[in-house]
Amino acid sequence: MNNAELKEKNMYKKAGRGLVKREFGMSYSDTKKFDHLAELSKLGWKVGDIRISYVKLWQGSPDYHIKVLNGIQVEYENVSTNERHKTTELYGRDGLELTHQASFPEEDPIGLIGIRSAAMVDRLFLETESEKLFGLGGTGGELTLINLKDLNYYPLAFFGGIGGNMHSLGLYLFDRSTEGAEDLITKKISELC
């Protein structure tokens, strides 16, 4: 692992055995938090069975000049049971101008995640391993790219906060380089957190 990859890995907080997380944007007094991993944990899903299969995004505008990410809905698939769990549609009150959705087949999973953020989440985009691009939002904020393959991470679930728009958005990731990773992916989420 080179110095740039090591620095990138250090930007993530430990969230449990083999689990890391990173959040973008900020929280405010009106922020309502959500945590998809907690939802999946209540279903008793195992870490290695989780797959993001569908994402729907909303774009909003807090004023007439700024475009931001304003909402998200995700469908997760349990690859062992074929059970699916679609989260509640979450979006802010700053106007819904546009929506976009995409499915991610098992043979072409998410390989790159991009988030533009500063005081809020401006944009989210997801790129599959075959380089199909999906995203929505504005051009403000700082761009962060998460190359899952280079970091040896696997995307598990989203978390964050909604208010007038998407105040914050984060990801739980499984670190495949963790000692005993082969055993950890067979564990229920609740056993690792």
C-alpha positions as CSV (number, residue, x, y, z in Angstrom):
1,M,0.0,0.0,0.0
2,N,1.4,3.4,-1.0
3,N,1.4,6.5,1.2
4,A,-1.7,8.0,-0.5
5,E,-3.7,4.9,0.0
6,L,-2.5,4.7,3.6
7,K,-3.6,8.3,4.2
8,E,-7.0,7.6,2.6
9,K,-7.5,4.6,4.9
10,N,-6.7,6.8,7.9
11,M,-9.7,9.0,7.1
12,Y,-12.1,6.3,8.1
13,K,-13.4,5.6,11.7
14,K,-13.6,2.1,13.1
15,A,-17.2,1.1,13.4
16,G,-16.8,-2.5,14.6
17,R,-14.6,-5.5,13.9
18,G,-13.8,-5.2,10.2
19,L,-16.1,-2.3,9.7
20,V,-15.2,1.3,9.0
21,K,-17.3,4.4,8.3
22,R,-16.8,7.9,6.9
23,E,-19.3,10.7,6.9
24,F,-19.5,13.8,4.7
25,G,-21.3,17.1,5.3
26,M,-22.5,18.4,8.7
27,S,-25.3,18.1,11.2
28,Y,-27.6,20.9,12.3
29,S,-30.3,21.4,14.9
30,D,-33.0,20.2,12.5
31,T,-31.0,17.2,11.2
32,K,-32.9,13.9,11.4
33,K,-30.4,11.0,11.4
34,F,-30.8,7.7,9.5
35,D,-28.8,4.5,9.6
36,H,-29.4,1.7,7.1
37,L,-26.9,-0.7,8.7
38,A,-29.0,-0.5,11.9
39,E,-32.1,-1.4,9.9
40,L,-30.3,-4.4,8.3
41,S,-28.9,-5.5,11.7
42,K,-32.5,-5.7,13.0
43,L,-33.3,-8.1,10.1
44,G,-30.4,-10.4,11.3
45,W,-28.4,-10.1,8.0
46,K,-24.8,-11.2,7.9
47,V,-22.1,-8.8,6.7
48,G,-21.1,-10.9,3.7
49,D,-24.7,-11.2,2.5
50,I,-25.4,-7.5,2.0
51,R,-25.4,-6.0,-1.5
52,I,-26.6,-2.5,-2.6
53,S,-28.9,-3.4,-5.5
54,Y,-30.8,-0.1,-6.2
55,V,-30.3,3.6,-5.4
56,K,-32.8,6.4,-6.0
57,L,-31.6,10.0,-5.5
58,W,-33.4,13.4,-5.4
59,Q,-31.9,16.8,-6.3
60,G,-33.2,19.9,-4.6
61,S,-32.4,23.6,-4.6
62,P,-32.2,25.7,-1.3
63,D,-32.2,28.7,-3.6
64,Y,-32.5,29.3,-7.3
65,H,-28.8,29.1,-8.0
66,I,-27.6,26.1,-6.0
67,K,-28.3,22.4,-6.7
68,V,-27.7,19.9,-3.9
69,L,-28.5,16.3,-3.1
70,N,-31.8,16.3,-1.4
71,G,-32.7,12.7,-0.8
72,I,-31.9,9.0,-1.0
73,Q,-33.6,5.6,-1.0
74,V,-31.7,2.4,-1.1
75,E,-32.6,-1.2,-1.7
76,Y,-30.4,-3.8,-0.2
77,E,-30.3,-7.5,-1.2
78,N,-29.4,-10.4,1.0
79,V,-27.5,-12.5,-1.5
80,S,-28.0,-15.8,0.5
81,T,-31.7,-15.6,0.8
82,N,-32.6,-13.2,-2.1
83,E,-34.6,-11.2,0.4
84,R,-34.7,-7.5,-0.4
85,H,-35.1,-4.5,2.0
86,K,-36.0,-1.1,0.6
87,T,-35.5,1.8,2.9
88,T,-37.9,4.7,3.5
89,E,-37.7,7.5,1.0
90,L,-35.8,10.3,2.8
91,Y,-35.7,13.8,1.4
92,G,-35.4,17.4,2.6
93,R,-37.9,20.2,2.3
94,D,-35.8,22.4,0.0
95,G,-37.7,21.5,-3.2
96,L,-37.5,18.3,-5.2
97,E,-36.5,19.2,-8.7
98,L,-35.2,16.0,-10.2
99,T,-35.0,12.3,-9.4
100,H,-32.7,9.6,-10.8
101,Q,-32.5,5.9,-10.0
102,A,-30.3,3.0,-10.9
103,S,-29.9,-0.7,-10.3
104,F,-26.6,-2.4,-9.6
105,P,-26.6,-6.0,-10.8
106,E,-24.5,-8.5,-8.8
107,E,-22.2,-9.0,-11.8
108,D,-21.4,-5.3,-12.0
109,P,-21.1,-3.9,-8.4
110,I,-20.2,-0.4,-7.2
111,G,-16.5,0.1,-7.6
112,L,-16.1,3.9,-7.1
113,I,-18.1,6.3,-4.9
114,G,-17.8,10.1,-5.3
115,I,-19.2,12.6,-2.9
116,R,-19.1,16.4,-3.2
117,S,-19.7,18.0,0.2
118,A,-18.9,20.9,2.5
119,A,-21.7,22.4,4.8
120,M,-24.1,19.9,3.1
121,V,-23.9,17.1,0.6
122,D,-23.9,18.6,-2.9
123,R,-23.6,15.4,-5.0
124,L,-23.4,11.7,-4.9
125,F,-22.2,9.5,-7.7
126,L,-21.6,5.8,-8.0
127,E,-19.6,4.1,-10.7
128,T,-19.8,0.3,-11.3
129,E,-16.7,-1.8,-11.9
130,S,-17.6,-1.7,-15.7
131,E,-17.5,2.1,-15.4
132,K,-21.2,2.8,-15.7
133,L,-21.8,6.1,-14.0
134,F,-24.9,7.2,-11.9
135,G,-25.3,10.3,-9.8
136,L,-27.2,13.5,-9.0
137,G,-26.7,16.8,-7.3
138,G,-24.7,20.0,-7.8
139,T,-21.1,21.0,-8.3
140,G,-20.4,22.7,-5.0
141,G,-18.3,21.4,-2.2
142,E,-15.1,19.4,-2.2
143,L,-14.9,16.1,-4.2
144,T,-13.9,12.9,-2.4
145,L,-13.4,9.7,-4.4
146,I,-13.5,6.4,-2.7
147,N,-12.0,3.7,-4.9
148,L,-13.3,0.6,-3.2
149,K,-11.0,-1.8,-5.1
150,D,-7.8,0.1,-4.2
151,L,-8.7,0.4,-0.5
152,N,-9.9,-3.3,-0.4
153,Y,-13.3,-2.1,0.9
154,Y,-16.8,-3.5,0.3
155,P,-19.8,-1.1,0.5
156,L,-22.3,-2.2,3.1
157,A,-24.8,0.6,3.9
158,F,-25.5,4.4,4.0
159,F,-26.1,6.6,7.0
160,G,-26.5,10.3,7.4
161,G,-28.9,13.2,8.2
162,I,-31.7,15.0,6.4
163,G,-33.1,18.5,7.1
164,G,-33.8,21.1,4.5
165,N,-31.6,18.9,2.3
166,M,-29.1,16.1,2.7
167,H,-27.1,17.6,5.5
168,S,-24.7,14.6,5.8
169,L,-24.2,11.3,4.1
170,G,-21.8,8.5,5.1
171,L,-20.9,4.9,4.3
172,Y,-20.3,1.8,6.3
173,L,-17.6,-0.3,4.6
174,F,-16.2,-3.7,5.2
175,D,-12.4,-3.8,5.3
176,R,-11.5,-7.0,3.4
177,S,-7.8,-6.7,4.6
178,T,-8.9,-7.1,8.3
179,E,-7.3,-10.1,10.0
180,G,-9.8,-12.9,10.0
181,A,-12.0,-11.2,7.3
182,E,-13.1,-14.6,5.9
183,D,-14.7,-15.5,9.3
184,L,-16.0,-12.0,9.9
185,I,-18.2,-11.9,6.8
186,T,-20.1,-14.9,8.1
187,K,-21.1,-13.0,11.2
188,K,-24.3,-11.0,11.8
189,I,-24.0,-7.2,11.8
190,S,-24.9,-7.2,15.5
191,E,-22.0,-9.5,16.3
192,L,-19.4,-7.0,14.9
193,C,-20.8,-3.6,16.1
